[in-house]
């Protein structure tokens, strides 16, 4: 069984409601929420970054003192 009736535009909400101020605020909130959710999901997928690996501290040696000098930590 198929439904072939065309649904007229604005049948769910009247057009005046879609142009109201509170609907614009709601649409903005939903857009920001969607972007934040996508950013958090992407951050979960990517590997963690450790800034301390890039910055040498005072307590870290500049050269290895291992018996295997070619080995990296």
C-alpha positions in Angstrom: 0.0 0.0 0.0 1.5 3.3 -1.0 0.4 6.8 -0.1 0.5 9.1 -3.1 -1.1 12.2 -1.6 1.1 15.3 -1.7 1.8 16.9 1.6 1.4 20.7 1.3 4.3 22.8 2.7 3.7 24.1 6.2 1.3 21.3 7.2 3.3 20.6 10.4 3.7 24.2 11.5 2.1 27.3 10.3 4.4 29.6 8.4 4.0 32.4 11.0 5.5 30.0 13.6 8.5 29.3 11.5 9.3 33.0 11.2 8.9 33.7 14.9 11.8 34.9 17.2 11.7 31.9 19.6 11.8 29.4 16.7 15.0 31.1 15.4 16.5 30.8 18.9 15.5 27.2 19.1 17.0 26.5 15.7 20.2 28.3 16.7 20.5 26.2 19.9 19.9 23.0 17.9 22.6 24.0 15.4 25.2 24.8 18.1 24.3 21.6 19.9 24.8 19.6 16.7 28.2 21.2 16.0 29.4 20.5 19.6 28.2 16.9 19.4 30.1 16.4 16.2 33.3 18.0 17.6 33.2 15.8 20.7 32.6 12.7 18.6 35.6 13.6 16.4 37.7 14.3 19.5 36.9 10.8 20.7 38.0 9.2 17.5 41.4 11.0 17.2 44.4 9.9 19.3 45.2 11.9 22.4 47.8 14.6 22.2 50.4 15.0 24.9 52.0 18.5 24.7 54.6 17.4 27.2 56.1 15.2 24.5 56.9 18.4 22.5 58.4 20.5 25.3 61.6 19.4 27.0 61.5 20.0 30.7 64.4 20.8 33.0 64.5 17.3 34.5 64.7 15.6 31.1 68.0 14.7 29.6 68.9 16.1 26.2 70.8 12.9 25.3 70.2 9.3 26.2 72.6 7.6 28.7 71.6 4.1 27.7 74.0 1.4 26.7 72.0 1.4 23.4 72.5 5.0 22.3 70.5 4.6 19.1 67.4 3.4 20.9 64.6 6.1 21.4 63.3 5.9 24.9 
